Amino acid sequence: MNATTDNPPRLTRLTFHGPLSQARAAQLTERLLRNDPRTVLDIGCGWGEFLLRLLTAAPQATGVGVDLNAEDLARGRKTAAGRGLADRVTFHAESGIGTVRGPADVVLCLGASQALSDAQPPHHTAAALTALHGLVNPGGRVLLGEGFWERTPTPDELAGMWPGARADEHPSLAELVDLAVAAGFRPEWIETADRGEWEEFESGYRAGTEEWLAAHPSHPAAAELRERIDQQRTRWLRGYRDVLGIAYLTLIREA
């Protein structure tokens, strides 16, 4: 291959765009199927891997994925076609704010609450839950993957995270569940990503790029890309590792 024309890969080593293991995904899918869903809506779907797995397991269901990233959506359409699901799922390049794609029997929002509202932290989570309540049928399920603080971050940890990180940016797990209840949901299941899932995600997020950088150290794009990847890794290891958590809440909308 010509090192001057090769392009760096993007997220090729990730199955899910978040700290979600194959085993947990299977358990979540099984739980969501108990409601016999016929319609599934995925907000901020990316390439829709969880959506497609749910549809595979629920042959009676159809699905809709919404995201703004055209590359991810193209990946989702290609994967759907390869799995024989192209006639049961559509992907749309559009914002989730004010979407009229619902209501659905199951609504997925995995690490994408920001796609549902212009509200800024710490108000974005409550705003997203309000929007989700209007997108799911009464008695239906919402699967929310949302950030929370495992503990209050120190000033040094906040300084090592993303620009402008604040201690009030995320709720605790208990506060997150309280917000869901206040929005009109009953929490059927509460679980959180473990360290192994985080490590698989964080390493997988960069693995393809790290491999490319090692093979193309003199590529014109290498210096800028190396700086960005090194910064991402440092923010994880010196900032939010074991501080930021991801909760997976299976929520039932009250009738």
C-alpha positions in Angstrom: 0.0 0.0 0.0 1.1 3.6 -0.7 1.6 5.4 2.6 0.8 8.7 1.0 -2.7 7.7 0.0 -3.8 5.3 2.7 -6.5 6.8 4.9 -6.6 6.2 8.7 -9.4 4.0 9.8 -12.4 5.2 11.8 -13.8 3.1 14.6 -13.2 -0.2 12.7 -12.4 -2.1 15.9 -15.6 -1.3 17.7 -18.7 -3.4 17.7 -20.8 -0.9 19.8 -20.1 2.8 20.1 -19.9 2.7 23.9 -18.7 0.5 26.8 -21.1 -2.4 26.1 -20.1 -6.0 26.0 -21.5 -8.7 23.8 -22.8 -10.5 26.9 -24.6 -7.4 28.3 -26.0 -6.6 24.8 -27.5 -10.1 24.7 -29.1 -9.8 28.1 -30.5 -6.4 27.3 -32.0 -7.7 24.0 -33.6 -10.6 25.8 -35.1 -8.3 28.4 -36.5 -5.9 25.7 -38.1 -8.8 23.8 -40.3 -9.7 26.7 -42.6 -6.8 25.7 -43.0 -8.4 22.2 -42.1 -5.1 20.4 -43.3 -4.4 16.9 -41.6 -1.0 16.4 -38.1 0.1 17.5 -36.7 3.6 17.3 -33.0 4.3 17.9 -32.0 7.9 18.6 -28.4 8.7 17.9 -28.1 5.3 16.4 -24.6 5.6 14.8 -24.2 2.4 12.8 -27.1 0.8 14.7 -25.5 -2.4 15.8 -27.7 -2.8 18.8 -30.8 -1.9 16.8 -29.9 -4.5 14.2 -29.4 -7.2 16.8 -32.7 -6.5 18.4 -34.4 -6.7 15.0 -32.7 -10.0 14.3 -34.0 -11.4 17.6 -37.5 -9.9 17.0 -38.5 -10.9 13.4 -41.9 -9.3 13.9 -40.4 -5.9 14.5 -39.4 -3.0 12.2 -36.9 -0.3 13.1 -35.9 3.3 12.5 -32.4 4.8 13.2 -31.8 8.5 13.4 -28.3 10.1 13.5 -26.4 13.0 11.9 -23.3 11.1 10.9 -23.6 10.0 7.3 -20.6 7.6 7.4 -22.1 5.7 10.4 -25.5 5.6 8.7 -24.0 4.2 5.5 -22.2 1.5 7.6 -25.5 0.7 9.3 -27.3 0.3 5.9 -24.6 -1.9 4.6 -24.7 -4.1 7.7 -28.4 -4.3 7.5 -28.3 -5.5 3.9 -25.7 -8.1 4.8 -27.9 -9.5 7.5 -31.1 -9.5 5.4 -32.7 -6.7 7.4 -32.8 -4.0 4.7 -36.5 -4.3 4.3 -37.2 -4.0 8.0 -35.0 -1.0 9.0 -34.4 2.5 7.7 -31.7 5.0 8.7 -32.3 8.7 8.5 -29.7 11.5 8.5 -31.5 14.0 10.8 -31.6 15.4 14.3 -33.4 13.7 17.1 -34.6 17.1 18.5 -38.3 17.3 18.0 -38.3 14.1 16.0 -41.7 12.8 14.9 -40.4 9.2 14.2 -42.2 7.9 17.3 -44.0 6.6 19.2 -42.5 3.1 19.2 -42.7 0.1 21.4 -39.0 0.2 22.2 -36.8 3.4 22.1 -33.1 3.1 22.3 -30.9 6.1 23.3 -27.4 4.7 24.0 -25.0 7.5 24.9 -26.9 9.9 22.8 -29.1 12.0 25.1 -27.5 15.1 23.7 -29.3 14.2 20.4 -32.7 14.9 21.9 -32.3 18.4 23.3 -30.4 21.7 23.1 -30.3 21.8 26.9 -26.8 22.2 28.4 -25.4 20.0 31.3 -26.6 19.3 33.9 -30.1 19.9 32.5 -29.7 17.8 29.3 -30.5 14.4 31.0 -33.9 15.6 32.3 -34.7 17.1 29.0 -33.8 13.9 27.2 -36.0 11.8 29.5 -38.9 14.1 28.9 -38.4 13.7 25.1 -38.1 10.0 25.4 -41.4 9.8 27.4 -43.2 11.2 24.4 -41.5 8.8 21.9 -42.4 5.5 23.5 -45.8 3.9 23.7 -47.5 3.6 27.1 -46.2 0.4 28.6 -43.3 0.4 26.2 -39.6 0.3 27.0 -36.8 2.8 26.8 -33.2 1.6 27.0 -31.2 4.6 28.1 -27.4 4.5 28.2 -26.4 7.6 30.1 -23.4 9.0 31.9 -23.2 9.5 35.7 -20.4 10.2 38.2 -19.2 7.1 40.0 -18.0 9.6 42.6 -17.4 13.3 42.7 -14.4 14.1 40.5 -11.5 16.0 42.0 -10.3 19.3 40.5 -7.3 17.5 39.0 -9.4 14.8 37.4 -11.8 17.5 36.0 -8.8 19.3 34.6 -7.7 16.1 32.9 -11.1 15.5 31.2 -12.7 17.2 28.2 -12.5 21.0 28.1 -14.9 22.7 30.5 -15.7 19.5 32.5 -17.6 20.3 35.7 -18.6 18.4 38.8 -22.3 19.2 38.2 -22.2 18.0 34.6 -23.5 14.5 35.4 -25.7 13.2 38.2 -24.9 10.3 40.5 -26.5 6.9 39.7 -29.3 7.5 42.3 -30.0 11.0 41.0 -30.1 9.6 37.4 -32.8 7.1 38.4 -34.7 9.7 40.3 -34.8 11.8 37.1 -36.2 8.9 35.1 -38.9 8.3 37.7 -39.8 12.0 37.7 -40.2 11.9 33.9 -42.9 9.2 34.2 -40.9 6.0 34.0 -40.6 2.9 36.2 -37.0 1.5 36.3 -37.4 -2.1 35.4 -33.6 -2.8 35.4 -30.6 -0.7 36.6 -27.1 -1.8 35.5 -23.8 -0.1 34.8 -20.8 -0.7 32.5 -17.9 -2.4 34.3 -14.2 -1.7 34.0 -13.7 -4.4 31.4 -16.3 -2.9 29.1 -14.8 0.5 29.5 -11.3 -0.8 28.7 -12.6 -2.7 25.6 -14.3 0.4 24.4 -11.5 2.9 25.1 -8.9 0.6 23.5 -11.1 -0.4 20.6 -11.9 3.3 20.0 -8.2 3.9 19.2 -6.8 0.5 18.2 -7.3 0.8 14.5 -5.8 4.3 14.5 -2.9 3.3 16.7 -2.1 0.4 14.3 -2.3 2.8 11.3 0.0 5.4 13.0 2.6 2.7 13.7 2.6 1.7 10.1 2.5 5.2 8.7 4.6 7.4 10.9 5.6 9.8 8.1 2.2 10.2 6.6 1.1 13.9 6.2 -1.9 13.3 8.4 0.1 11.4 11.1 1.3 14.3 13.3 -2.1 15.8 13.8 -3.8 12.5 14.3 -1.2 11.3 16.7 -1.7 14.4 18.9 -5.5 13.9 18.9 -5.3 10.2 19.8 -2.7 10.8 22.5 -4.9 13.5 24.0 -8.0 11.2 24.0 -6.0 8.4 25.7 -4.6 10.8 28.3 -8.1 12.2 29.1 -9.3 8.7 29.8 -6.3 7.5 31.9 -5.7 10.7 33.8 -9.2 12.2 33.8 -12.4 10.1 33.8 -11.2 6.5 34.2 -13.1 5.0 37.2 -14.9 8.3 37.7 -17.3 8.6 34.8 -19.8 5.7 34.6 -22.4 4.6 32.0 -25.7 3.3 33.3 -28.0 1.2 31.2 -31.5 1.8 32.4 -34.4 -0.3 31.1 -37.4 2.0 31.7 -41.1 1.3 31.4 -43.3 4.2 30.5 -46.2 4.4 32.9 -49.6 4.0 31.2 
